[in-house]
Amino acid sequence: RKDRSLHWISMNAQVVKDLTGKTLYHEGTMQDITEWKMAEQALLESEERYRQMVENSPDAVVIHCEGRIVYINQTGVKVLGVTGPEQIIGSSVIDFVHPDMRISVGKRIMESMQNNRVALTMEEQFILPSGRCIDVEVTGQPLKYEGKPAMQVVIRDITNRKRIESALAQREKQQALIMNSLPVIFYKVNPV
């Protein structure tokens, strides 16, 4: 919103004096910096909206720079099973990845950062500080953090979903086994 009733003025003024120190006149410049101040305010508001969105995300959001975690939101703290960000900040990001996946995840991070491209969503396994393994979906976006190349990673815990999918697959397998072992013929009819 452009409110023209308020103007920001930048002034640069100095006093010009004669040899005796008597003030002769004042000189300087004035510049209307309203547009600049309004743009600055809009940027601050945008940054605050983004910060709130990340902090309140239902998914874990982590930023890692030079291989170390430099930011984690509260959902990330919960997903990784720790009591606060201070337990995670400074940790190696690859330490949370299951050993069987570390090489492929490392390559994926490097390619994404080198090509400045989003790392598309991929299923991975994480090892929590407690030693428990969880299934996650991970996507990443290269960005700059304090002027250095970094990655912002969004992590969704899919452990329960994977458990349910596995239970359903097992149930279907058992049903098929039972149906195939019965000495009668079963068939399905779709109603017309």
BAMARPA-262735 format. One record per atom (N, C-alpha, C): residue number from 0; residue in three letters; z, y, x. Coordinates in steps of 0.02 Angstrom, whole numbers. Atoms other than C-alpha are relative to their C-alpha. Example, Ala and Ser with C-alpha at 12.3 -4.5 7.8 and 13.67 -1.06 7.14 Angstrom:
BEGIN
<atom 0 ALA <0 -59 45>>
<atom 0 ALA <390 -225 615>>
<atom 0 ALA <0 60 45>>
<atom 1 SER <-3 -59 -42>>
<atom 1 SER <357 -53 684>>
<atom 1 SER <37 55 -39>>
//
This chain:
BEGIN
<atom 0 ARG <0 -58 43>>
<atom 0 ARG <0 0 0>>
<atom 0 ARG <0 61 45>>
<atom 1 LYS <4 -60 -41>>
<atom 1 LYS <-48 167 72>>
<atom 1 LYS <33 57 -38>>
<atom 2 ASP <-38 -54 30>>
<atom 2 ASP <82 296 27>>
<atom 2 ASP <-12 63 41>>
<atom 3 ARG <19 -60 -37>>
<atom 3 ARG <13 465 77>>
<atom 3 ARG <53 55 -5>>
<atom 4 SER <-52 -51 5>>
<atom 4 SER <173 558 30>>
<atom 4 SER <43 3 64>>
<atom 5 LEU <-39 3 -62>>
<atom 5 LEU <253 505 195>>
<atom 5 LEU <-49 0 58>>
<atom 6 HIS <42 -3 -60>>
<atom 6 HIS <172 554 360>>
<atom 6 HIS <42 -6 62>>
<atom 7 TRP <-33 8 -65>>
<atom 7 TRP <221 505 534>>
<atom 7 TRP <-38 45 49>>
<atom 8 ILE <30 -46 -48>>
<atom 8 ILE <190 636 667>>
<atom 8 ILE <29 -14 69>>
<atom 9 SER <-21 7 -69>>
<atom 9 SER <196 613 854>>
<atom 9 SER <-9 68 33>>
<atom 10 MET <5 -66 -32>>
<atom 10 MET <234 770 951>>
<atom 10 MET <15 -6 74>>
<atom 11 ASN <-11 -6 -72>>
<atom 11 ASN <223 809 1135>>
<atom 11 ASN <2 75 14>>
<atom 12 ALA <-6 -73 -8>>
<atom 12 ALA <290 982 1172>>
<atom 12 ALA <36 16 65>>
<atom 13 GLN <-35 -24 -58>>
<atom 13 GLN <345 1081 1321>>
<atom 13 GLN <5 76 -4>>
<atom 14 VAL <-12 -73 -2>>
<atom 14 VAL <411 1256 1353>>
<atom 14 VAL <-32 27 64>>
<atom 15 VAL <30 -33 -58>>
<atom 15 VAL <311 1371 1467>>
<atom 15 VAL <41 63 14>>
<atom 16 LYS <-43 -56 -19>>
<atom 16 LYS <420 1495 1562>>
<atom 16 LYS <-32 39 58>>
<atom 17 ASP <25 -40 -56>>
<atom 17 ASP <384 1638 1682>>
<atom 17 ASP <45 -14 61>>
<atom 18 LEU <-36 11 -62>>
<atom 18 LEU <453 1647 1860>>
<atom 18 LEU <75 15 -6>>
<atom 19 THR <-71 -17 8>>
<atom 19 THR <617 1721 1800>>
<atom 19 THR <35 -49 -47>>
<atom 20 GLY <-30 48 45>>
<atom 20 GLY <645 1578 1678>>
<atom 20 GLY <-3 19 -73>>
<atom 21 LYS <6 -23 69>>
<atom 21 LYS <604 1678 1523>>
<atom 21 LYS <-54 -41 -35>>
<atom 22 THR <49 39 39>>
<atom 22 THR <517 1575 1388>>
<atom 22 THR <-57 45 -22>>
<atom 23 LEU <60 -37 20>>
<atom 23 LEU <339 1635 1365>>
<atom 23 LEU <-27 -28 -66>>
<atom 24 TYR <26 32 61>>
<atom 24 TYR <280 1510 1235>>
<atom 24 TYR <13 -76 4>>
<atom 25 HIS <-5 73 4>>
<atom 25 HIS <285 1329 1179>>
<atom 25 HIS <-71 -26 -8>>
<atom 26 GLU <66 31 10>>
<atom 26 GLU <134 1217 1197>>
<atom 26 GLU <10 -74 -10>>
<atom 27 GLY <-5 72 11>>
<atom 27 GLY <100 1040 1144>>
<atom 27 GLY <-53 -25 -47>>
<atom 28 THR <48 31 46>>
<atom 28 THR <6 922 1035>>
<atom 28 THR <38 -36 -56>>
<atom 29 MET <-26 38 57>>
<atom 29 MET <38 843 867>>
<atom 29 MET <-55 -47 -22>>
<atom 30 GLN <49 50 23>>
<atom 30 GLN <-46 686 806>>
<atom 30 GLN <29 -36 -60>>
<atom 31 ASP <-20 37 59>>
<atom 31 ASP <-38 605 636>>
<atom 31 ASP <-7 -75 17>>
<atom 32 ILE <2 71 -16>>
<atom 32 ILE <10 424 671>>
<atom 32 ILE <20 -43 -60>>
<atom 33 THR <-17 35 62>>
<atom 33 THR <35 373 490>>
<atom 33 THR <-35 -67 -4>>
<atom 34 GLU <38 64 5>>
<atom 34 GLU <-103 241 495>>
<atom 34 GLU <29 -51 48>>
<atom 35 TRP <-27 45 -50>>
<atom 35 TRP <-31 166 654>>
<atom 35 TRP <68 -27 -23>>
<atom 36 LYS <-66 21 24>>
<atom 36 LYS <146 162 581>>
<atom 36 LYS <-6 -47 -60>>
<atom 37 MET <10 44 57>>
<atom 37 MET <83 84 420>>
<atom 37 MET <-25 -69 22>>
<atom 38 ALA <24 63 -27>>
<atom 38 ALA <-11 -49 518>>
<atom 38 ALA <57 -38 34>>
<atom 39 GLU <-57 31 -34>>
<atom 39 GLU <145 -82 622>>
<atom 39 GLU <48 -30 -52>>
<atom 40 GLN <-43 25 54>>
<atom 40 GLN <249 -101 462>>
<atom 40 GLN <-30 -62 -33>>
<atom 41 ALA <33 57 30>>
<atom 41 ALA <121 -219 387>>
<atom 41 ALA <5 -62 45>>
<atom 42 LEU <-6 55 -48>>
<atom 42 LEU <125 -325 545>>
<atom 42 LEU <71 -28 0>>
<atom 43 LEU <-70 23 2>>
<atom 43 LEU <315 -333 542>>
<atom 43 LEU <14 -40 -64>>
<atom 44 GLU <-9 36 63>>
<atom 44 GLU <312 -386 359>>
<atom 44 GLU <-35 -68 2>>
<atom 45 SER <37 62 -6>>
<atom 45 SER <180 -518 395>>
<atom 45 SER <37 -49 45>>
<atom 46 GLU <-38 42 -45>>
<atom 46 GLU <282 -586 541>>
<atom 46 GLU <62 -28 -35>>
<atom 47 GLU <-60 22 36>>
<atom 47 GLU <437 -595 430>>
<atom 47 GLU <-18 -53 -52>>
<atom 48 ARG <22 50 49>>
<atom 48 ARG <341 -688 293>>
<atom 48 ARG <-14 -66 35>>
<atom 49 TYR <17 60 -37>>
<atom 49 TYR <276 -812 422>>
<atom 49 TYR <64 -35 24>>
<atom 50 ARG <-63 28 -24>>
<atom 50 ARG <450 -836 497>>
<atom 50 ARG <37 -36 -57>>
<atom 51 GLN <-34 31 58>>
<atom 51 GLN <524 -870 324>>
<atom 51 GLN <-35 -64 -22>>
<atom 52 MET <38 59 20>>
<atom 52 MET <384 -991 283>>
<atom 52 MET <14 -59 47>>
<atom 53 VAL <-13 53 -49>>
<atom 53 VAL <412 -1090 444>>
<atom 53 VAL <72 -25 -6>>
<atom 54 GLU <-70 20 5>>
<atom 54 GLU <601 -1089 428>>
<atom 54 GLU <15 -40 -62>>
<atom 55 ASN <-13 34 63>>
<atom 55 ASN <595 -1148 247>>
<atom 55 ASN <-50 -56 -15>>
<atom 56 SER <49 53 10>>
<atom 56 SER <455 -1275 270>>
<atom 56 SER <34 -67 -14>>
<atom 57 PRO <-28 67 12>>
<atom 57 PRO <490 -1448 198>>
<atom 57 PRO <-18 -48 57>>
<atom 58 ASP <19 40 -58>>
<atom 58 ASP <408 -1516 357>>
<atom 58 ASP <33 28 63>>
<atom 59 ALA <-26 -23 -65>>
<atom 59 ALA <475 -1508 534>>
<atom 59 ALA <-54 41 34>>
<atom 60 VAL <46 -42 -39>>
<atom 60 VAL <395 -1369 637>>
<atom 60 VAL <31 8 69>>
<atom 61 VAL <-23 -2 -70>>
<atom 61 VAL <409 -1377 826>>
<atom 61 VAL <-52 37 40>>
<atom 62 ILE <45 -31 -48>>
<atom 62 ILE <334 -1268 961>>
<atom 62 ILE <19 -26 69>>
<atom 63 HIS <-13 21 -69>>
<atom 63 HIS <316 -1340 1134>>
<atom 63 HIS <-46 37 47>>
<atom 64 CYS <35 -38 -50>>
<atom 64 CYS <262 -1246 1288>>
<atom 64 CYS <15 -31 68>>
<atom 65 GLU <-7 31 -66>>
<atom 65 GLU <232 -1320 1460>>
<atom 65 GLU <39 -66 -4>>
<atom 66 GLY <-30 66 9>>
<atom 66 GLY <288 -1489 1393>>
<atom 66 GLY <72 0 -26>>
<atom 67 ARG <-69 -5 22>>
<atom 67 ARG <458 -1425 1333>>
<atom 67 ARG <4 32 -69>>
<atom 68 ILE <-9 -28 66>>
<atom 68 ILE <518 -1389 1157>>
<atom 68 ILE <35 68 7>>
<atom 69 VAL <-28 -68 -3>>
<atom 69 VAL <550 -1202 1137>>
<atom 69 VAL <23 25 -69>>
<atom 70 TYR <-20 -20 68>>
<atom 70 TYR <573 -1192 947>>
<atom 70 TYR <-1 -62 -44>>
<atom 71 ILE <-1 52 52>>
<atom 71 ILE <621 -1309 805>>
<atom 71 ILE <33 30 -62>>
<atom 72 ASN <-30 -26 61>>
<atom 72 ASN <654 -1265 623>>
<atom 72 ASN <55 -48 -24>>
<atom 73 GLN <-57 40 25>>
<atom 73 GLN <801 -1333 521>>
<atom 73 GLN <-22 -68 -26>>
<atom 74 THR <24 65 23>>
<atom 74 THR <696 -1470 442>>
<atom 74 THR <-11 -45 60>>
<atom 75 GLY <9 39 -61>>
<atom 75 GLY <651 -1527 618>>
<atom 75 GLY <65 -26 27>>
<atom 76 VAL <-67 21 -22>>
<atom 76 VAL <834 -1533 663>>
<atom 76 VAL <22 -61 -41>>
<atom 77 LYS <-18 56 44>>
<atom 77 LYS <863 -1647 511>>
<atom 77 LYS <-42 -62 15>>
<atom 78 VAL <45 57 -12>>
<atom 78 VAL <710 -1757 545>>
<atom 78 VAL <19 -36 65>>
<atom 79 LEU <-17 31 -64>>
<atom 79 LEU <762 -1785 726>>
<atom 79 LEU <73 -23 4>>
<atom 80 GLY <-68 27 4>>
<atom 80 GLY <940 -1822 672>>
<atom 80 GLY <50 31 47>>
<atom 81 VAL <-48 -35 -43>>
<atom 81 VAL <1031 -1692 774>>
<atom 81 VAL <36 53 -41>>
<atom 82 THR <-39 -48 39>>
<atom 82 THR <1158 -1560 723>>
<atom 82 THR <-24 71 8>>
<atom 83 GLY <24 -68 -9>>
<atom 83 GLY <1071 -1406 791>>
<atom 83 GLY <-57 4 49>>
<atom 84 PRO <58 -9 -43>>
<atom 84 PRO <918 -1338 882>>
<atom 84 PRO <18 -4 75>>
<atom 85 GLU <-20 -1 -70>>
<atom 85 GLU <1017 -1321 1044>>
<atom 85 GLU <-1 -70 31>>
<atom 86 GLN <4 69 -25>>
<atom 86 GLN <1015 -1512 1059>>
<atom 86 GLN <-72 -20 17>>
<atom 87 ILE <71 17 -9>>
<atom 87 ILE <825 -1511 1062>>
<atom 87 ILE <-36 49 46>>
<atom 88 ILE <34 -51 -40>>
<atom 88 ILE <771 -1347 1143>>
<atom 88 ILE <5 -19 74>>
<atom 89 GLY <4 16 -71>>
<atom 89 GLY <715 -1380 1321>>
<atom 89 GLY <-16 -73 14>>
<atom 90 SER <17 71 -9>>
<atom 90 SER <685 -1566 1292>>
<atom 90 SER <-75 -8 9>>
<atom 91 SER <71 17 -8>>
<atom 91 SER <521 -1645 1344>>
<atom 91 SER <-26 -25 -67>>
<atom 92 VAL <28 18 66>>
<atom 92 VAL <411 -1660 1190>>
<atom 92 VAL <-22 -74 0>>
<atom 93 ILE <26 69 -2>>
<atom 93 ILE <338 -1827 1247>>
<atom 93 ILE <56 -52 -3>>
<atom 94 ASP <-57 47 3>>
<atom 94 ASP <513 -1905 1257>>
<atom 94 ASP <13 -25 -71>>
<atom 95 PHE <-12 21 70>>
<atom 95 PHE <516 -1914 1066>>
<atom 95 PHE <-54 -48 -24>>
<atom 96 VAL <55 44 20>>
<atom 96 VAL <352 -2011 1059>>
<atom 96 VAL <14 -71 23>>
<atom 97 HIS <-10 70 -17>>
<atom 97 HIS <362 -2200 1057>>
<atom 97 HIS <-39 -16 64>>
<atom 98 PRO <33 15 -63>>
<atom 98 PRO <319 -2269 1231>>
<atom 98 PRO <-71 -29 -8>>
<atom 99 ASP <66 29 10>>
<atom 99 ASP <170 -2366 1161>>
<atom 99 ASP <-53 53 -17>>
<atom 100 MET <47 -51 22>>
<atom 100 MET <91 -2202 1103>>
<atom 100 MET <-2 60 47>>
<atom 101 ARG <-6 -59 -43>>
<atom 101 ARG <135 -2082 1244>>
<atom 101 ARG <-65 21 34>>
<atom 102 ILE <63 -17 -34>>
<atom 102 ILE <-30 -2091 1338>>
<atom 102 ILE <-50 30 -48>>
<atom 103 SER <48 -27 49>>
<atom 103 SER <-137 -2065 1182>>
<atom 103 SER <22 67 -27>>
<atom 104 VAL <-25 -65 25>>
<atom 104 VAL <-25 -1925 1118>>
<atom 104 VAL <-8 54 53>>
<atom 105 GLY <9 -48 -54>>
<atom 105 GLY <-27 -1840 1288>>
<atom 105 GLY <-72 23 7>>
<atom 106 LYS <71 -18 -2>>
<atom 106 LYS <-218 -1846 1291>>
<atom 106 LYS <-19 45 -59>>
<atom 107 ARG <14 -39 61>>
<atom 107 ARG <-225 -1780 1113>>
<atom 107 ARG <24 72 7>>
<atom 108 ILE <-28 -67 -10>>
<atom 108 ILE <-113 -1632 1157>>
<atom 108 ILE <-44 39 49>>
<atom 109 MET <40 -33 -52>>
<atom 109 MET <-213 -1592 1314>>
<atom 109 MET <-69 20 -26>>
<atom 110 GLU <67 -16 28>>
<atom 110 GLU <-382 -1601 1224>>
<atom 110 GLU <4 57 -50>>
<atom 111 SER <-7 -53 51>>
<atom 111 SER <-321 -1492 1081>>
<atom 111 SER <11 67 34>>
<atom 112 MET <-14 -63 -34>>
<atom 112 MET <-254 -1360 1200>>
<atom 112 MET <-60 24 42>>
<atom 113 GLN <58 -19 -41>>
<atom 113 GLN <-405 -1363 1317>>
<atom 113 GLN <-57 26 -43>>
<atom 114 ASN <55 -20 44>>
<atom 114 ASN <-528 -1348 1172>>
<atom 114 ASN <21 51 -52>>
<atom 115 ASN <-28 -47 49>>
<atom 115 ASN <-415 -1232 1071>>
<atom 115 ASN <-19 -20 -72>>
<atom 116 ARG <15 28 65>>
<atom 116 ARG <-436 -1344 919>>
<atom 116 ARG <61 -32 -30>>
<atom 117 VAL <-54 33 36>>
<atom 117 VAL <-320 -1409 787>>
<atom 117 VAL <-2 -75 15>>
<atom 118 ALA <-6 73 -6>>
<atom 118 ALA <-258 -1584 822>>
<atom 118 ALA <11 -27 -70>>
<atom 119 LEU <-2 23 68>>
<atom 119 LEU <-295 -1669 658>>
<atom 119 LEU <59 -48 -11>>
<atom 120 THR <-57 41 18>>
<atom 120 THR <-159 -1764 566>>
<atom 120 THR <-9 -72 23>>
<atom 121 MET <1 68 -26>>
<atom 121 MET <-116 -1929 647>>
<atom 121 MET <68 -31 -10>>
<atom 122 GLU <-64 35 6>>
<atom 122 GLU <17 -2060 618>>
<atom 122 GLU <25 -18 70>>
<atom 123 GLU <-32 16 -63>>
<atom 123 GLU <139 -2084 762>>
<atom 123 GLU <68 -30 -15>>
<atom 124 GLN <-70 22 6>>
<atom 124 GLN <309 -2160 793>>
<atom 124 GLN <40 42 48>>
<atom 125 PHE <-46 -38 -41>>
<atom 125 PHE <453 -2056 859>>
<atom 125 PHE <63 -42 12>>
<atom 126 ILE <-66 29 -14>>
<atom 126 ILE <612 -2115 942>>
<atom 126 ILE <49 58 -2>>
<atom 127 LEU <-50 -52 8>>
<atom 127 LEU <760 -2010 889>>
<atom 127 LEU <53 -5 55>>
<atom 128 PRO <-54 3 -50>>
<atom 128 PRO <904 -1965 1006>>
<atom 128 PRO <49 -57 -13>>
<atom 129 SER <-45 55 17>>
<atom 129 SER <1004 -2098 912>>
<atom 129 SER <-29 -68 20>>
<atom 130 GLY <33 63 -17>>
<atom 130 GLY <877 -2230 967>>
<atom 130 GLY <-40 -29 -58>>
<atom 131 ARG <35 24 59>>
<atom 131 ARG <811 -2257 790>>
<atom 131 ARG <-73 23 2>>
<atom 132 CYS <72 -18 3>>
<atom 132 CYS <620 -2259 767>>
<atom 132 CYS <-17 24 -71>>
<atom 133 ILE <25 -23 64>>
<atom 133 ILE <536 -2162 627>>
<atom 133 ILE <-76 6 3>>
<atom 134 ASP <72 -10 6>>
<atom 134 ASP <356 -2154 567>>
<atom 134 ASP <-12 72 -22>>
<atom 135 VAL <14 -70 15>>
<atom 135 VAL <282 -1979 561>>
<atom 135 VAL <-75 12 -3>>
<atom 136 GLU <67 -28 -3>>
<atom 136 GLU <121 -1887 525>>
<atom 136 GLU <6 65 39>>
<atom 137 VAL <-4 -58 -44>>
<atom 137 VAL <87 -1754 656>>
<atom 137 VAL <-66 36 3>>
<atom 138 THR <59 -42 -13>>
<atom 138 THR <-36 -1611 667>>
<atom 138 THR <22 58 44>>
<atom 139 GLY <-19 -53 -46>>
<atom 139 GLY <-41 -1475 797>>
<atom 139 GLY <-53 55 4>>
<atom 140 GLN <44 -58 -6>>
<atom 140 GLN <-115 -1303 824>>
<atom 140 GLN <17 37 65>>
<atom 141 PRO <-14 -39 -61>>
<atom 141 PRO <-134 -1220 995>>
<atom 141 PRO <15 73 -17>>
<atom 142 LEU <-16 -70 8>>
<atom 142 LEU <-59 -1046 1008>>
<atom 142 LEU <28 26 65>>
<atom 143 LYS <-32 -29 -58>>
<atom 143 LYS <20 -928 1133>>
<atom 143 LYS <74 9 -16>>
<atom 144 TYR <-72 -10 6>>
<atom 144 TYR <208 -926 1159>>
<atom 144 TYR <22 39 61>>
<atom 145 GLU <-19 -44 -55>>
<atom 145 GLU <272 -782 1265>>
<atom 145 GLU <-55 4 53>>
<atom 146 GLY <58 -8 -44>>
<atom 146 GLY <97 -766 1337>>
<atom 146 GLY <-25 -63 32>>
<atom 147 LYS <20 64 -30>>
<atom 147 LYS <83 -950 1385>>
<atom 147 LYS <-31 -46 -53>>
<atom 148 PRO <28 48 47>>
<atom 148 PRO <-22 -1088 1306>>
<atom 148 PRO <55 -46 -27>>
<atom 149 ALA <-50 42 33>>
<atom 149 ALA <82 -1187 1181>>
<atom 149 ALA <-32 -35 -60>>
<atom 150 MET <22 35 60>>
<atom 150 MET <67 -1300 1029>>
<atom 150 MET <53 8 -54>>
<atom 151 GLN <-44 2 58>>
<atom 151 GLN <141 -1278 857>>
<atom 151 GLN <-16 -65 -35>>
<atom 152 VAL <9 66 28>>
<atom 152 VAL <167 -1450 784>>
<atom 152 VAL <37 -5 -67>>
<atom 153 VAL <-31 13 65>>
<atom 153 VAL <201 -1496 602>>
<atom 153 VAL <9 -75 -6>>
<atom 154 ILE <-18 71 2>>
<atom 154 ILE <289 -1662 580>>
<atom 154 ILE <28 -17 -69>>
<atom 155 ARG <-24 24 65>>
<atom 155 ARG <312 -1755 417>>
<atom 155 ARG <27 -71 8>>
<atom 156 ASP <-31 66 -3>>
<atom 156 ASP <432 -1903 410>>
<atom 156 ASP <-29 -43 -56>>
<atom 157 ILE <30 44 50>>
<atom 157 ILE <338 -2044 322>>
<atom 157 ILE <32 -70 3>>
<atom 158 THR <-34 65 -8>>
<atom 158 THR <462 -2183 362>>
<atom 158 THR <9 -34 -67>>
<atom 159 ASN <-11 31 65>>
<atom 159 ASN <508 -2214 179>>
<atom 159 ASN <-66 -20 -32>>
<atom 160 ARG <66 17 28>>
<atom 160 ARG <326 -2209 124>>
<atom 160 ARG <-27 -64 32>>
<atom 161 LYS <25 59 -35>>
<atom 161 LYS <279 -2336 258>>
<atom 161 LYS <40 -63 -21>>
<atom 162 ARG <-42 56 22>>
<atom 162 ARG <426 -2447 205>>
<atom 162 ARG <-22 -24 -69>>
<atom 163 ILE <21 18 68>>
<atom 163 ILE <370 -2442 23>>
<atom 163 ILE <-69 -33 1>>
<atom 164 GLU <67 30 -6>>
<atom 164 GLU <188 -2476 70>>
<atom 164 GLU <4 -72 26>>
<atom 165 SER <-9 67 -29>>
<atom 165 SER <244 -2626 174>>
<atom 165 SER <29 -48 -52>>
<atom 166 ALA <-31 42 52>>
<atom 166 ALA <353 -2693 32>>
<atom 166 ALA <-52 -17 -54>>
<atom 167 LEU <51 13 50>>
<atom 167 LEU <209 -2675 -92>>
<atom 167 LEU <-52 -50 26>>
<atom 168 ALA <48 46 -29>>
<atom 168 ALA <88 -2763 25>>
<atom 168 ALA <29 -71 3>>
<atom 169 GLN <-33 65 -2>>
<atom 169 GLN <214 -2904 49>>
<atom 169 GLN <4 -31 -69>>
<atom 170 ARG <-4 25 69>>
<atom 170 ARG <238 -2918 -139>>
<atom 170 ARG <-67 -25 -25>>
<atom 171 GLU <67 21 20>>
<atom 171 GLU <51 -2926 -170>>
<atom 171 GLU <-20 -65 34>>
<atom 172 LYS <15 61 -37>>
<atom 172 LYS <35 -3059 -36>>
<atom 172 LYS <36 -60 -31>>
<atom 173 GLN <-39 53 32>>
<atom 173 GLN <174 -3162 -117>>
<atom 173 GLN <-29 -18 -68>>
<atom 174 GLN <30 13 65>>
<atom 174 GLN <95 -3143 -289>>
<atom 174 GLN <-65 -39 7>>
<atom 175 ALA <63 35 -11>>
<atom 175 ALA <-73 -3199 -222>>
<atom 175 ALA <13 -72 20>>
<atom 176 LEU <-18 67 -21>>
<atom 176 LEU <8 -3350 -140>>
<atom 176 LEU <22 -42 -59>>
<atom 177 ILE <-23 35 60>>
<atom 177 ILE <95 -3398 -302>>
<atom 177 ILE <-58 -16 -46>>
<atom 178 MET <57 9 46>>
<atom 178 MET <-62 -3374 -406>>
<atom 178 MET <-48 -54 27>>
<atom 179 ASN <46 49 -30>>
<atom 179 ASN <-166 -3477 -285>>
<atom 179 ASN <29 -71 3>>
<atom 180 SER <-31 67 -4>>
<atom 180 SER <-41 -3621 -284>>
<atom 180 SER <11 -32 -69>>
<atom 181 LEU <-10 27 67>>
<atom 181 LEU <-30 -3642 -473>>
<atom 181 LEU <-60 -43 -21>>
<atom 182 PRO <55 45 20>>
<atom 182 PRO <-133 -3786 -549>>
<atom 182 PRO <-36 23 -63>>
<atom 183 VAL <35 -26 59>>
<atom 183 VAL <-200 -3674 -689>>
<atom 183 VAL <-46 56 21>>
<atom 184 ILE <48 -53 -15>>
<atom 184 ILE <-340 -3548 -698>>
<atom 184 ILE <24 64 -33>>
<atom 185 PHE <-18 -66 25>>
<atom 185 PHE <-296 -3364 -717>>
<atom 185 PHE <-62 44 7>>
<atom 186 TYR <54 -49 -5>>
<atom 186 TYR <-418 -3226 -754>>
<atom 186 TYR <23 64 -35>>
<atom 187 LYS <-15 -65 31>>
<atom 187 LYS <-412 -3042 -802>>
<atom 187 LYS <-59 21 -43>>
<atom 188 VAL <52 -25 44>>
<atom 188 VAL <-508 -2965 -944>>
<atom 188 VAL <14 74 -10>>
<atom 189 ASN <-6 -72 13>>
<atom 189 ASN <-537 -2778 -955>>
<atom 189 ASN <-18 14 -72>>
<atom 190 PRO <17 -16 71>>
<atom 190 PRO <-530 -2714 -1134>>
<atom 190 PRO <-61 46 -3>>
<atom 191 VAL <62 -39 9>>
<atom 191 VAL <-694 -2641 -1195>>
<atom 191 VAL <14 64 -36>>
//
